[in-house]
């Protein structure tokens, strides 16, 4: 069998001249090209090199941005799917509070879950000083993933040193308001973007289960 010979430099050059838009239509090829450098002060060479380097940087930046965006989307979808499983378990559970504290951490992929209330709530709800809800929850928001963990011991108890990210959701009941607190060892378990809807869903489902 005759081995195919690679085209010569002259043949490649002739082909590019015959198809001037070849490289423009295939920008991915720029990643494998070596840009020309200044030769005896030639400005055009420097200009072409800058264009190729800029194209490479732009392509790399877009790739990194898309990879990060995809990772965030995966985390959001994972939390939403886990929230649905948690609510299904809640529907079948005889004790809503016990299900949230004992079963939800595993189902939601977090380290622990706490239920907190201001004043002197009955166990196993953790007591918080008056005004804590207003201080921890931003105005107009009943559920969000916090960028920084504060009040760790009050919210997470003995597992506080393990928590790197947490999320809060207000549970509205006729007699009192309860704060649903999710604490994660891995930050990826609680994505900062898009988690509010899942948290609100969990809070409303738990409120309904407690009142049934």
Backbone torsions as a table, in degrees:
resi	resn	phi	psi	omega
1	UNK	NA	132.2	-178.6
2	UNK	-77.1	128.4	179.5
3	UNK	-77.9	128.7	-179.6
4	UNK	-68.4	137.1	179.2
5	UNK	-93.0	140.4	177.1
6	UNK	-66.6	145.2	179.2
7	UNK	-63.7	147.9	178.7
8	UNK	-75.9	166.3	178.5
9	UNK	-58.9	-38.0	179.3
10	UNK	-65.2	-38.2	179.5
11	UNK	-67.4	-40.8	177.8
12	UNK	-62.7	-45.4	179.8
13	UNK	-61.7	-42.0	179.9
14	UNK	-64.5	-38.4	179.8
15	UNK	-66.6	-39.3	178.9
16	UNK	-68.3	-35.6	176.9
17	UNK	-65.9	-36.1	-179.9
18	UNK	-74.6	-22.4	-179.1
19	UNK	-129.7	74.6	-173.2
20	UNK	-63.5	-21.5	-179.5
21	UNK	-94.9	8.2	-174.9
22	UNK	-57.9	-51.9	-177.6
23	UNK	-71.1	-36.1	-179.6
24	UNK	-63.4	-32.3	-179.8
25	UNK	-83.6	-7.5	-178.8
26	UNK	-132.4	69.8	-175.7
27	UNK	-63.6	-20.1	-179.9
28	UNK	-65.8	-20.5	179.3
29	UNK	-70.7	-21.4	-179.6
30	UNK	-62.3	-26.0	-179.0
31	UNK	-66.7	-23.2	-177.8
32	UNK	-104.7	2.3	-179.9
33	UNK	-93.0	145.7	174.0
34	UNK	-95.2	114.1	-176.7
35	UNK	-69.4	149.4	177.4
36	UNK	-69.3	152.2	178.5
37	UNK	-112.6	168.1	-179.3
38	UNK	-58.8	127.7	177.7
39	UNK	-122.8	110.1	-179.4
40	UNK	54.0	42.7	174.7
41	UNK	79.0	16.7	-177.7
42	UNK	-73.0	116.3	-176.9
43	UNK	-69.0	-35.6	-177.2
44	UNK	-59.5	-38.7	-179.3
45	UNK	-62.9	-44.4	178.6
46	UNK	-63.2	-39.0	-179.9
47	UNK	-63.3	-44.7	179.4
48	UNK	-65.3	-39.6	179.0
49	UNK	-62.2	-42.9	179.8
50	UNK	-63.2	-39.9	179.7
51	UNK	-63.6	-43.5	-179.5
52	UNK	-66.4	-44.1	179.8
53	UNK	-63.4	-40.0	178.7
54	UNK	-64.4	-40.9	178.8
55	UNK	-63.0	-39.8	178.9
56	UNK	-65.2	-43.8	179.7
57	UNK	-63.0	-41.4	179.5
58	UNK	-64.1	-43.8	179.4
59	UNK	-63.1	-40.7	179.2
60	UNK	-65.7	-42.5	179.4
61	UNK	-62.7	-42.7	178.4
62	UNK	-64.4	-39.4	179.2
63	UNK	-63.7	-43.5	179.5
64	UNK	-65.7	-40.6	179.6
65	UNK	-63.7	-43.4	179.6
66	UNK	-66.4	-37.1	178.7
67	UNK	-64.6	-43.5	179.3
68	UNK	-65.6	-42.3	179.9
69	UNK	-62.8	-41.3	178.9
70	UNK	-64.7	-39.3	177.8
71	UNK	-63.2	-41.3	178.1
72	UNK	-64.8	-41.6	178.8
73	UNK	-62.6	-41.1	178.8
74	UNK	-62.0	-42.0	-179.9
75	UNK	-64.2	-42.2	178.6
76	UNK	-61.2	-47.9	-179.1
77	UNK	-63.5	-37.3	179.0
78	UNK	-64.5	-45.2	179.7
79	UNK	-64.3	-40.5	179.0
80	UNK	-62.7	-43.1	179.0
81	UNK	-66.0	-40.6	178.5
82	UNK	-65.0	-37.2	179.0
83	UNK	-62.6	-39.1	178.0
84	UNK	-63.8	-42.1	177.9
85	UNK	-64.0	-38.6	179.8
86	UNK	-64.2	-40.7	-179.8
87	UNK	-69.5	-37.3	176.0
88	UNK	-60.9	-41.7	176.9
89	UNK	-64.8	-36.3	179.7
90	UNK	-64.6	-38.2	-179.3
91	UNK	-61.7	-37.9	-176.9
92	UNK	-86.8	-10.0	-173.8
93	UNK	-81.4	138.8	177.2
94	UNK	-73.1	-26.4	-179.0
95	UNK	-125.6	111.3	-175.1
96	UNK	-65.0	-44.2	-178.5
97	UNK	-65.2	-44.0	179.6
98	UNK	-63.1	-38.6	178.0
99	UNK	-63.1	-44.9	-179.1
100	UNK	-63.2	-42.0	-176.7
101	UNK	-78.6	-35.7	-173.0
102	UNK	-96.3	-38.3	-172.7
103	UNK	-100.8	-32.8	-175.7
104	UNK	-63.1	-36.9	179.1
105	UNK	-54.7	-45.2	179.3
106	UNK	-66.8	-43.9	-176.7
107	UNK	-69.1	-31.8	-178.5
108	UNK	-94.1	-5.0	177.8
109	UNK	71.1	32.5	178.5
110	UNK	-117.3	169.8	-176.6
111	UNK	-74.1	-44.1	-179.0
112	UNK	-160.1	163.7	177.1
113	UNK	-131.3	136.4	177.1
114	UNK	-123.0	152.6	169.3
115	UNK	-118.3	124.3	-174.9
116	UNK	-126.3	153.2	176.7
117	UNK	-150.2	150.9	177.7
118	UNK	-75.8	148.5	179.4
119	UNK	92.4	-136.9	-176.8
120	UNK	-124.8	74.7	-178.7
121	UNK	-75.3	161.5	176.4
122	UNK	-72.6	150.1	175.1
123	UNK	-63.7	149.3	7.9
124	UNK	-92.5	18.9	179.0
125	UNK	-75.5	132.1	-177.5
126	UNK	-78.2	136.8	178.0
127	UNK	-81.3	143.4	176.5
128	UNK	-130.1	150.5	176.9
129	UNK	-64.2	152.9	177.3
130	UNK	-59.0	139.7	179.6
131	UNK	89.9	-2.0	-177.7
132	UNK	-67.3	-39.7	-179.5
133	UNK	-59.1	-47.1	-178.4
134	UNK	-64.1	-30.5	-178.9
135	UNK	-78.6	-35.9	-175.3
136	UNK	-87.1	-33.0	-177.7
137	UNK	-96.9	129.3	177.3
138	UNK	-61.3	150.9	178.4
139	UNK	-56.1	131.6	177.4
140	UNK	80.8	3.2	-179.7
141	UNK	-122.9	131.7	178.6
142	UNK	-105.8	-5.6	180.0
143	UNK	-154.6	130.6	174.8
144	UNK	-168.1	159.1	175.0
145	UNK	-91.0	125.7	-175.1
146	UNK	-82.6	139.8	178.5
147	UNK	-72.6	-25.7	179.1
148	UNK	-135.5	141.4	179.4
149	UNK	-86.0	122.0	173.7
150	UNK	-126.5	165.8	179.8
151	UNK	52.4	38.8	-171.2
152	UNK	-60.5	-45.5	-177.5
153	UNK	-66.6	-40.1	-179.4
154	UNK	-65.8	-36.1	-176.2
155	UNK	-89.3	-35.4	-171.1
156	UNK	-114.3	-7.3	177.0
157	UNK	63.1	-135.3	-172.6
158	UNK	-69.4	-18.9	179.7
159	UNK	-91.3	5.4	-176.9
160	UNK	-51.3	-41.7	-179.1
161	UNK	-62.8	-19.1	-178.0
162	UNK	-88.7	-13.9	-171.5
163	UNK	-84.5	123.4	176.8
164	UNK	-106.6	-18.7	176.9
165	UNK	-153.3	143.0	176.5
166	UNK	-137.6	167.5	-179.2
167	UNK	-136.8	145.8	-176.9
168	UNK	-123.0	144.5	175.8
169	UNK	-146.4	129.3	-179.3
170	UNK	-81.5	130.5	175.9
171	UNK	-107.4	117.4	-176.7
172	UNK	-95.5	117.6	177.2
173	UNK	-121.1	157.5	-179.7
174	UNK	-60.0	-40.2	-174.7
175	UNK	-83.7	-36.8	-178.6
176	UNK	-160.7	164.0	174.6
177	UNK	-98.1	141.8	179.4
178	UNK	-120.6	146.2	177.5
179	UNK	-105.2	118.6	173.8
180	UNK	-84.8	123.1	-175.3
181	UNK	-121.7	122.1	175.5
182	UNK	-107.3	126.9	178.3
183	UNK	-116.5	126.9	-176.1
184	UNK	-115.8	139.1	172.2
185	UNK	-76.4	-39.0	177.7
186	UNK	-101.6	124.0	-176.5
187	UNK	-59.9	-30.1	-177.2
188	UNK	-63.8	-19.5	-179.4
189	UNK	-68.2	-24.2	-179.6
190	UNK	-125.0	85.6	-178.1
191	UNK	-64.8	135.2	-178.0
192	UNK	-68.5	-23.9	-178.8
193	UNK	-105.5	130.6	173.2
194	UNK	83.6	4.4	-177.7
195	UNK	-86.0	-17.3	-175.2
196	UNK	-57.0	-40.7	-178.4
197	UNK	-65.0	-43.0	179.1
198	UNK	-65.8	-40.5	179.4
199	UNK	-65.0	-43.0	178.6
200	UNK	-63.2	-38.6	177.4
201	UNK	-61.5	-44.4	178.6
202	UNK	-63.4	-43.9	-178.3
203	UNK	-63.3	-45.2	-179.2
204	UNK	-67.3	-37.5	178.4
205	UNK	-66.4	-40.3	179.7
206	UNK	-68.0	-39.0	177.3
207	UNK	-60.7	-44.8	179.7
208	UNK	-63.4	-39.2	-179.2
209	UNK	-69.0	-37.6	179.3
210	UNK	-65.8	-35.6	-175.5
211	UNK	-85.7	-8.0	-174.5
212	UNK	-72.6	NA	NA
